[in-house]
Amino acid sequence: MAIPLLDYSPTSRNTRVTGYEVASEEQPKIYSTSDLPSASAIEDVIWAAYRQIFSEHQLLESNRQPLLESQFKFGQISARDFIRGLATCDTFRRLNYDANSNYRFSRMMVQRILGRDFYNKREELAWSITLCTKGLNAFIDQLVDSDEYLDSFGDDTIPYQRRRILPQRKGGEVPFNLETPRYGDYTRAKLGFPQVIWQTAVRTYMTTDRKPKVGDPANFLNMARTIAPRGGPAPRVSAQNIDLNKVPYRKR
């Protein structure tokens, strides 16, 4: 029996409200194929797509997809299909999908494809169930083919973080697409992972049915252990130090 998909109500987030920001370097740069100034500008669009989906941490020559790039350059697929292809390729699956839980991966893809964070916990559960029941390809298709994606980016624009008002995080404010998904096997081995750290205090928990009841000898043993003997220890006497002439004796 398939798990029913959850419905979620979008809460009021700044991504859904028209902004009045003054243009600055903090505003995201929009890359689109609708109006390219030159033939070489398509390379900038391809780089922006890789940076948005793979993030800068995974921008390696070995991770590039030559077939998708060729189809995109010659107009055989749109920017939306190029994003779809990058998010479903084997390299991206191995580096991101296989290395994360469904919750973590679904949040990461909503951030990178829709350009926003989850509205609430219910939306996180809904997308995680979609990923679990329908698989990776159907999950990406549902994101890329959604009305929100088409209204925000259409067929020609590379997704971007729609509003750069970020919460304060440890180490500073980091855009969605620049968050490190996870350390690879090589890096984890250099850092000595996995690490096992023991706490100084070890606490145990005993269920109610296993606790000693009234009259159980274990209660007496625990009570006896808590009793401290009074006074100091008995002095140790050696036979070499005993003077037999001073030992009192009884006359018969």
Helices and strands as residue ranges (DSSP letters): G 14-16, G 39-41, H 42-53, G 56-58, G 61-63, H 66-73, H 79-88, H 90-92, I 93-97, H 102-113, H 121-134, H 136-144, H 147-152, G 176-178, H 185-190, G 208-210, H 217-226, G 239-241, G 244-246
